[in-house]
Amino acid sequence: MKQQEFFSSRWALIISVLGIAVGTGNIWRFSRVVAQNGGGSFLIPWVIFLLLWSVPLIIAEFAIGKYARLGPIGAFGKIAGKNFSWMGAFIVMVATGIMFYYSVVTGWCLRYFFSAASGNLMSVDNHLDYWNNFSSGNLPLLFHFISISIVAYIVYRGITNGIEKFSKILVPTLLIILFGLFIRAITLPGAFEGIKYFFTPDINIILDYKVWLNALTQNAWDTGAGWGLIMTYAIYMRQKEDISLNASLIAFGNNSVSLIAGITIFSTVFALSSVDAMQQISQSGPANTGLTFIYLPKLFGQLSESIFINSIFASAFFLALFFAALTSLISMVELATRTLIDFGVGRRKAIVFVSVICFLFGLPSAINMNVLINQDWVWGVGLLVSGAFIAFAILRFGVNNFRTEVINGIGSDVKIGIWYNAIIKYLIPVQVIILVSWWMISSVSWDPEWWNPFHTENAGTALFQWGLVIIIFIIFNNYMYKKTVENNK
């Protein structure tokens, strides 16, 4: 099947893929992880793993998508062989599982934007009660519906008239808003203390292995590497587009946004906090509710004496957060839609099906926070397995052949050297083994019944859900290969 639709230019491709990478994880998760891991001490391993994990996998996703011109299921059939389409299906499942609850989180951001824009958020006395009343009510259902409906409309319009067109609006607007908040934050009295903490390393903390493991995890989270999303967008890149250059621009552009967001949040917290800033900014929870939806609204109320001015800045922040979530959600919906297209379903029917399923399967997360926490846990960690599967597919294809023929093939401006072979062959698998082992050991230490699949956050619930879908996909492996690869030749 000949590829019919493409991004109109390199700029359109890069801005759209940047929309995948720049999500809520850059804004809320990054700042929390930095605070929990020693501030500036965290940034050193974070940059190292950008080079050892994110960039190689983003290059791999661009190359696989461009070469196969199919979603992950068909792409794995072509790259790794007909017996391994199930691995591509697992990658699709991970991104789709995240999509179900990510639409709910996107709705939260939209709801808080409306609340801030109306001035209502600035007049709240107790932001914890405000959050609890909202999250336990019916409004999350409504905003979940609104979010998936907006995204469905964009994806329904196709690549150039939908994803590309809206990305050109959403991503630059997001960056402009973030930069405006950045300027305001660093000019606050006392902001320098936050910046100092953010960039000052401590050698004792750098030597802590947990800091390095968290740096790797964060890179897997916030760059989009290993999700299969970039692989899907790469289907629509032109033959003469350079893979390695595009991948580098995405990786470094994404992490630059994380740095801007981190400086903004640390400056704001240190400048305005009258309590233990680190205790507040380090709070965990789904979508980091402590910092994003409880503490930051309180801080925005202290920016000035004017409720109107405070509402403007709070509105800008939650609008940026909504745009970040929206662009990432668009890519998840496109991945699921493209998977159905590979099976012979028309785009219109596919997007209707995907949006309805997303809404229905997202309902439990919208209603019950424990379900959202569980799904965030299961499929978030599943991203590491997805990254390992991508490396495995390249090994099956032949690492050197993949580098010379696929990455450095037609359209390659920047040639990737033999160092890439070593990273894919050895470093990516070692990183996965170490991180999953650490995850297993940690899970056992905090939950004596680590094997119980009905606990919210432990190894048992993740292994059970992964195992269930993998068994199903292996059973239907040959069918999936035939429908996605053989029928699309």
C-alpha positions in Angstrom: 0.0 0.0 0.0 1.5 3.3 -1.1 1.7 6.1 1.5 -0.8 8.8 0.4 -0.5 11.5 3.1 2.6 13.3 4.3 3.5 16.2 6.6 3.9 19.3 4.3 7.4 20.2 5.5 10.2 19.4 7.9 9.0 22.3 10.2 5.5 20.8 10.2 6.9 17.4 11.1 9.1 18.7 13.9 6.5 20.9 15.5 4.0 18.1 15.4 6.4 15.6 17.0 7.5 18.2 19.5 3.8 18.2 20.5 4.2 14.5 21.3 7.2 15.0 23.4 6.2 18.2 25.3 3.4 17.0 27.6 2.3 17.5 31.2 5.3 15.4 32.3 7.7 18.3 31.3 5.8 20.7 33.5 4.5 18.9 36.6 6.4 15.6 36.7 9.9 16.9 35.9 9.8 19.5 38.7 8.7 17.0 41.2 11.4 14.4 40.3 14.1 17.1 40.4 13.0 18.1 43.9 13.0 14.5 45.1 16.5 13.9 43.7 18.6 16.7 44.9 17.9 19.6 42.4 20.9 20.3 40.3 22.4 16.9 41.1 19.6 15.3 39.1 20.3 17.3 36.0 23.7 15.6 35.3 22.4 12.0 34.9 19.3 13.4 33.2 21.4 14.9 30.4 23.5 11.7 30.2 20.5 9.5 29.7 19.1 11.9 27.2 22.0 10.8 25.0 22.0 7.1 26.1 18.3 6.4 26.0 16.1 9.1 24.5 18.0 10.1 21.4 18.8 6.5 20.3 15.2 5.4 20.7 13.8 8.5 19.0 16.1 7.9 16.1 14.9 4.3 16.0 11.3 5.3 16.0 11.7 7.8 13.2 13.6 5.2 11.2 11.2 2.3 11.8 8.1 4.5 10.9 9.7 5.9 7.8 10.9 2.5 6.6 7.8 0.4 7.4 5.1 3.0 6.6 3.0 1.1 9.1 1.9 1.4 12.7 3.8 -0.5 15.4 2.1 -3.9 14.8 2.9 -4.0 11.1 6.3 -2.3 11.6 7.4 -5.0 14.0 6.3 -7.6 11.5 8.5 -6.0 8.8 11.5 -5.2 11.0 11.7 -8.1 13.5 9.8 -10.8 11.5 6.3 -12.3 11.4 6.6 -13.9 14.8 7.0 -10.6 16.6 4.0 -8.5 15.6 2.7 -9.1 19.1 5.5 -6.8 20.4 4.2 -4.0 18.3 0.7 -4.7 19.6 2.1 -4.4 23.2 3.5 -1.0 22.4 0.1 0.0 21.0 -1.5 -1.3 24.2 0.8 0.7 26.4 0.2 4.0 24.6 -3.6 3.2 24.5 -3.7 2.3 28.2 -2.1 5.7 28.9 -4.5 7.4 26.5 -7.6 6.2 28.5 -6.6 8.1 31.7 -4.6 10.8 30.0 -7.8 12.1 28.5 -9.1 12.5 32.1 -6.0 14.4 33.1 -6.3 16.6 30.0 -9.9 17.4 31.2 -8.6 18.4 34.6 -6.3 20.9 33.0 -9.1 22.4 31.0 -11.4 22.6 34.0 -8.8 24.5 36.0 -8.2 26.8 33.1 -11.8 27.8 33.0 -11.8 28.2 36.8 -8.7 30.4 36.7 -10.0 32.5 33.8 -13.3 33.2 35.6 -11.4 34.3 38.8 -13.1 31.5 40.8 -9.8 29.7 41.5 -8.2 32.8 42.9 -11.0 33.3 45.5 -10.7 29.7 46.9 -9.8 29.5 50.6 -8.8 25.9 50.7 -7.4 24.5 47.4 -7.2 21.0 48.8 -10.9 20.9 49.5 -11.5 22.5 46.1 -9.6 19.8 44.4 -11.2 17.0 46.4 -14.7 18.2 45.6 -13.9 18.5 41.9 -12.1 15.1 41.6 -14.8 13.2 43.5 -17.7 14.8 41.6 -19.1 14.4 38.1 -17.3 17.2 36.4 -14.2 15.0 35.5 -16.6 12.9 33.4 -17.7 16.0 31.4 -14.2 17.4 30.8 -13.0 13.9 29.9 -15.7 13.9 27.2 -14.8 17.4 26.0 -11.1 16.5 25.8 -11.5 13.3 23.7 -14.1 15.1 21.5 -11.7 17.9 20.7 -8.9 15.4 19.9 -11.2 13.2 17.8 -12.2 16.1 15.7 -8.5 17.0 15.1 -7.4 13.5 14.2 -10.6 13.0 12.1 -9.4 15.8 9.8 -6.2 13.9 8.9 -2.5 14.7 9.0 -2.1 18.0 7.2 -5.6 19.5 7.8 -5.8 18.1 11.4 -2.7 17.2 13.3 -0.3 19.4 11.5 -2.6 22.5 11.3 -3.5 22.4 15.0 0.1 21.6 16.1 1.3 24.7 14.4 -1.1 26.7 16.6 -1.0 24.7 19.9 2.8 24.1 20.2 4.0 27.7 19.5 1.3 29.1 21.7 2.3 26.7 24.5 5.9 27.8 24.2 5.0 31.5 24.2 2.9 31.1 27.3 5.7 29.1 29.1 8.2 31.7 28.2 6.0 34.5 29.5 5.5 32.6 32.8 9.3 32.0 32.9 10.1 35.8 32.6 7.6 36.6 35.4 8.9 33.8 37.6 12.6 34.7 37.5 11.8 38.4 38.2 10.1 37.6 41.5 11.9 38.6 44.7 13.7 35.5 46.0 13.5 33.6 42.7 17.2 33.3 42.6 17.2 30.8 45.5 15.0 28.5 43.4 17.3 28.8 40.4 20.3 28.2 42.6 18.8 25.0 44.0 17.8 23.9 40.5 21.4 24.2 39.1 23.6 23.5 42.1 24.9 19.8 42.2 25.9 17.9 45.3 28.5 15.3 44.7 27.1 13.0 47.5 23.7 13.0 45.9 25.1 12.4 42.4 26.7 9.2 43.7 23.3 7.9 44.8 22.2 5.2 42.3 18.5 6.1 42.8 19.1 9.5 41.3 20.5 7.9 38.2 17.5 5.4 38.0 15.0 8.3 38.4 16.9 10.2 35.7 16.5 7.3 33.3 12.8 6.9 34.2 12.1 10.6 33.6 13.8 10.5 30.2 11.6 7.6 29.2 8.6 9.6 30.4 9.0 13.1 29.0 10.7 12.6 25.6 8.1 10.2 24.2 10.9 7.7 23.4 9.7 4.1 23.3 6.0 5.0 23.2 5.4 4.2 19.5 4.0 7.7 19.0 7.0 9.1 17.1 7.1 5.9 15.1 3.5 6.6 14.0 4.1 10.2 13.0 7.2 9.1 11.1 4.9 7.1 8.8 4.0 10.5 7.3 7.5 12.0 6.9 8.8 12.5 3.4 11.4 10.1 2.0 14.0 12.9 1.8 13.6 13.9 5.4 16.7 13.4 7.6 16.1 11.0 10.6 19.0 11.7 12.9 18.7 15.5 12.7 15.0 15.5 13.3 15.4 13.1 16.3 18.1 15.3 17.9 16.0 18.5 17.4 13.0 16.8 19.1 15.1 15.4 22.0 17.0 18.6 22.8 13.9 20.8 22.2 11.8 18.7 24.6 14.4 18.8 27.3 14.9 22.6 26.9 11.1 23.0 27.6 11.6 20.9 30.7 14.4 23.2 31.9 12.2 26.3 31.2 9.3 24.8 33.1 11.6 23.7 36.0 13.1 27.2 36.4 9.6 28.7 36.3 8.2 26.4 39.0 11.2 26.4 41.3 11.5 30.2 41.1 7.8 30.6 41.9 7.8 28.2 44.7 10.9 29.6 46.4 9.8 33.2 45.9 6.3 32.8 47.3 6.3 29.8 49.6 5.9 30.6 53.3 6.3 26.9 54.3 8.8 24.2 53.4 9.1 24.6 49.7 10.7 21.2 49.1 7.9 19.4 51.0 5.3 21.0 48.8 7.0 20.6 45.4 8.1 17.0 46.1 4.5 15.7 46.6 3.6 12.7 44.4 0.2 11.5 43.3 -1.6 11.1 40.0 -0.7 14.0 37.8 1.2 15.3 40.8 -2.0 16.8 42.1 -0.2 18.2 45.2 1.9 20.6 43.2 -0.2 21.2 40.1 -3.8 21.4 41.3 -3.4 22.3 44.9 -0.2 24.2 45.7 0.5 26.2 42.5 -3.0 27.8 42.4 -2.4 28.9 45.9 0.9 30.5 44.9 -0.6 32.2 41.9 -3.0 33.9 44.3 0.1 35.5 46.0 1.7 37.0 42.9 0.2 40.4 43.4 -2.5 42.3 45.2 -4.7 42.1 42.1 -7.0 39.1 41.7 -7.3 40.0 38.0 -3.5 39.8 37.4 -3.2 36.6 39.4 -6.0 35.1 37.4 -4.3 36.0 34.1 -1.1 34.1 35.2 -3.0 31.2 36.6 -5.1 31.0 33.4 -1.9 31.1 31.3 -0.3 28.3 33.2 -3.3 25.9 33.0 -3.9 26.8 29.4 -0.3 25.8 28.7 -0.8 22.7 30.7 -3.9 21.9 28.7 -2.2 22.5 25.3 0.7 20.3 26.4 -1.7 17.5 27.4 -3.8 18.0 24.2 -0.9 17.6 21.8 0.3 14.4 23.5 -3.3 13.0 23.6 -3.6 13.7 19.8 -0.6 11.5 19.1 -2.0 8.7 21.3 -5.4 8.8 19.5 -3.6 8.9 16.1 -1.6 5.8 17.1 -4.7 3.8 17.9 -6.4 5.2 14.8 -3.5 4.3 12.6 -3.5 0.8 14.0 -7.0 0.3 12.8 -6.3 1.8 9.4 -3.5 -0.8 9.0 -6.2 -3.4 9.6 -8.2 -2.0 6.7 -10.6 0.3 8.6 -11.2 3.7 7.1 -9.9 6.8 9.0 -13.4 8.1 9.8 -14.7 4.8 11.1 -11.4 4.3 13.0 -11.5 7.6 14.8 -15.1 7.2 15.8 -14.4 3.8 17.3 -11.2 4.9 19.0 -12.8 8.0 20.6 -15.8 6.1 21.9 -13.6 3.4 23.3 -11.3 6.0 24.9 -14.3 7.7 26.5 -15.7 4.4 27.8 -12.5 2.9 29.1 -11.5 6.3 30.6 -14.6 6.4 32.7 -13.2 4.3 35.6 -10.3 6.7 35.9 -12.6 9.7 35.8 -14.7 8.2 38.6 -12.2 6.6 40.8 -8.8 8.0 41.5 -7.4 4.6 42.5 -8.1 3.3 39.1 -6.2 6.2 37.5 -3.3 5.6 39.9 -3.2 1.9 38.9 -3.3 2.5 35.2 -0.7 5.2 35.4 1.5 2.8 37.3 1.0 -0.2 35.0 1.3 1.4 31.6 3.8 4.0 32.7 6.3 1.4 33.8 5.3 -0.5 30.6 7.1 2.2 28.6 10.4 0.6 29.7 9.3 -2.7 28.2 8.3 -0.9 25.0 11.8 0.6 24.7 13.3 -2.8 25.1 11.1 -4.3 22.4 12.2 -1.6 20.0 15.8 -2.4 20.6 15.0 -6.1 20.2 13.4 -5.4 16.8 16.5 -3.6 15.6 18.7 -6.5 16.8 16.5 -8.9 14.8 16.8 -6.7 11.7 20.6 -6.4 12.2 21.9 -3.3 14.0 24.5 -2.4 11.5 22.2 -2.9 8.5 19.5 -0.8 10.3 22.0 2.0 10.9 23.5 2.0 7.4 20.5 1.2 5.3 17.5 2.7 7.2 18.9 5.5 9.4 21.7 6.6 7.0 19.7 5.9 3.8 17.8 8.2 1.5 17.4 11.7 2.8 20.1 11.4 5.5 22.0 14.7 6.0 23.8 13.6 9.2 25.3 10.1 9.2 25.1 8.1 12.4 28.3 6.4 13.4 29.0 2.9 14.7 28.5 4.1 18.3 24.8 3.7 17.7 25.4 -0.1 17.3 26.8 -0.3 20.8 24.0 1.7 22.4 21.3 -0.5 20.9 23.1 -3.8 21.4 24.2 -3.3 24.9 23.3 0.0 26.7 19.6 0.0 26.0 19.1 -3.6 27.2 21.3 -3.0 30.3 19.4 0.1 31.2 16.1 -1.8 30.9 17.3 -4.7 33.0 18.7 -2.5 35.7 15.6 -0.3 35.9 13.1 -3.1 35.8 15.1 -5.0 38.5 15.2 -1.9 40.7 11.5 -1.5 40.1 10.8 -5.1 41.2 13.0 -4.9 44.3 11.4 -1.6 45.3 7.9 -3.0 44.8 8.7 -6.0 47.0 10.1 -3.7 49.7 7.0 -1.5 50.0 4.4 -4.2 49.5 4.8 -7.6 51.2 2.0 -8.9 48.9 3.9 -7.7 45.8 2.4 -10.6 43.8 -1.2 -9.6 44.4 -2.6 -8.3 41.1 -5.5 -6.4 42.8 -3.3 -3.9 44.7 -3.1 -0.4 43.3 0.7 -0.1 42.9 2.9 -3.1 43.0 4.7 -5.5 40.7 1.9 -8.0 40.7 -0.8 -5.8 39.1 1.6 -4.7 36.4 2.9 -8.2 35.6 -0.7 -9.6 35.6 -2.0 -6.9 33.2 1.1 -7.1 30.9 0.9 -10.9 30.9 -2.8 -11.0 30.0 -2.4 -8.7 27.0 0.8 -10.4 25.8 -0.8 -13.8 25.9 -3.8 -12.5 23.8 -1.5 -10.8 21.3 0.7 -13.9 20.9 -2.4 -16.0 20.2 -3.5 -13.6 17.5 0.1 -12.8 16.3 -0.2 -14.5 12.9 -3.6 -12.9 12.2 -2.2 -9.4 13.0 0.8 -10.0 10.8 -1.4 -11.1 7.9 -3.8 -8.1 8.2 -1.1 -5.4 8.7 1.8 -6.6 6.6 0.7 -9.0 4.0 -2.5 -7.2 3.2 -0.6 -3.8 2.9 2.1 -4.9 0.5 
